[in-house]
């Protein structure tokens, strides 16, 4: 199952809780989680792997540069 989320450093804990719940309720499905971000570090993803566990879930970082524009490009 492919999932996409967006988070920053302030919400990593909440993202981990959500992903642990998703993993727990979909035990027999491999989860590919694409994580949109513009500030997370390799250490942040290591932390997430350690908290969530890597069995049955793949965390895939997707860096999105900050353009300075609003959500709709204004």
NUFI-596148 format. One record per residue: residue in three letters; x, y, z of N, C-alpha, C in turn. Coordinates in steps of 0.02 Angstrom, whole numbers, plus 50000, padded with zeros to 5 digits. Each point is the difference from the previous one (the first is absolute). Layout:
! residues N
AlaXYZXYZXYZ...
! end
This chain:
! residues 74
Unk500424994250000499585005850000500455006250000Unk499865004749957500375006249996499645005450039Unk500375003350044499735005450042500475006049992Unk499725006049999500425006049999499795004550058Unk500505002350038499875004750054500495005849993Unk499855005350035500445005750003500105001750073Unk500635001250019500135001750070500625004450005Unk500095002850059500615003750015500274997450067Unk500535003050023500324997550061499545000550061Unk499575005050002499565000850057499474994550005Unk499854996849944499464995049999500244992949989Unk500664998850005500264993249990499674995050048Unk499935001950063499694995550049499294998049980Unk499615004949979499314998649978499994995749937Unk500475001349954500044995949940500174992850018Unk500464999050047500184993350022499404996350030Unk499625003450041499414996950031499504997949946Unk499875004449952499544998449946500254994049960Unk500655000049985500274994549960500024993450038Unk500125000250066499974993950040499294997250001Unk499515004350005499304997849998499834997049932Unk500205003349947499884997549933500314993149991Unk500624999350022500364993749994499654994550041Unk499795001750060499674995250045499344997549971Unk499645004449965499354998149973500044997149929Unk500594999749971500104997149934500624995550001Unk499974995150045500584995650012500224996049939Unk499544998049958500174995649944500125003849935Unk500075006650004500105004149940500665003850007Unk500414999749948500615004049999499815007349988Unk500235004450043499855007149995500605003849973Unk499905003949948500505004649974499765007050017Unk500365003450044499795006650025500475005349972Unk499735004249956500385005449971499915006150046Unk500565002650026499975005450049500265006449968Unk499525004549984500185006549973500275004450056Unk500565003349986500305004250052500485005049968Unk500195005050039500525004549975500515001750054Unk499994996250056500485001450053500234993950039Unk499734994249987500194994150038500704997749980Unk500364997350049500684997749989500024992449998Unk500584997349981500104992850001499894997350071Unk500215003850050499904998050070499264999650017Unk499605004649973499274999850012499704993649972Unk500224998049940499734993949970500254993850037Unk500615000250025500254994550041499584999450064Unk499855005650031499575000150059499324996949984Unk499705002049944499344997449981500044992449989Unk500534997749966500094992849990500054996250066Unk500375002950047500084996750065499354999850039Unk499615005349998499375000350037499484995649969Unk499935000349934499474996349965500194992849989Unk500644998749987500224993349981499964999449924Unk500464996549971500044999949927499634994049968Unk499784995350040499664994249972499305002049975Unk499884998749937499345001349971499885007249978Unk500505004350007499905007049982500665002849972Unk499945003749947500585003349970499875007550001Unk500455003750032499955007350002500425002949943Unk499685003949957500345002649941499995007650003Unk500575003150016500035007350004499915003249931Unk499605005349997499915003949939500115007350018Unk500585002749982500165006950016499625004649953Unk499655004950029499635005049963500285006850018Unk500355003349953500315006450017499485005350018Unk500175004350045499565005550020500085005649948Unk499475001449964500035005049947499835006950027Unk499755000350062499805006550028499305001949980Unk499704996249954499325001449977499514996550046Unk499395002450001499474996750038499804993449969Unk499534996850029499774993449976499795000449927Unk499695005449981499755000749931500465004249956Unk500625001050023500485003749960499915007550001Unk499625002550048499885007350003500595003650029
! end
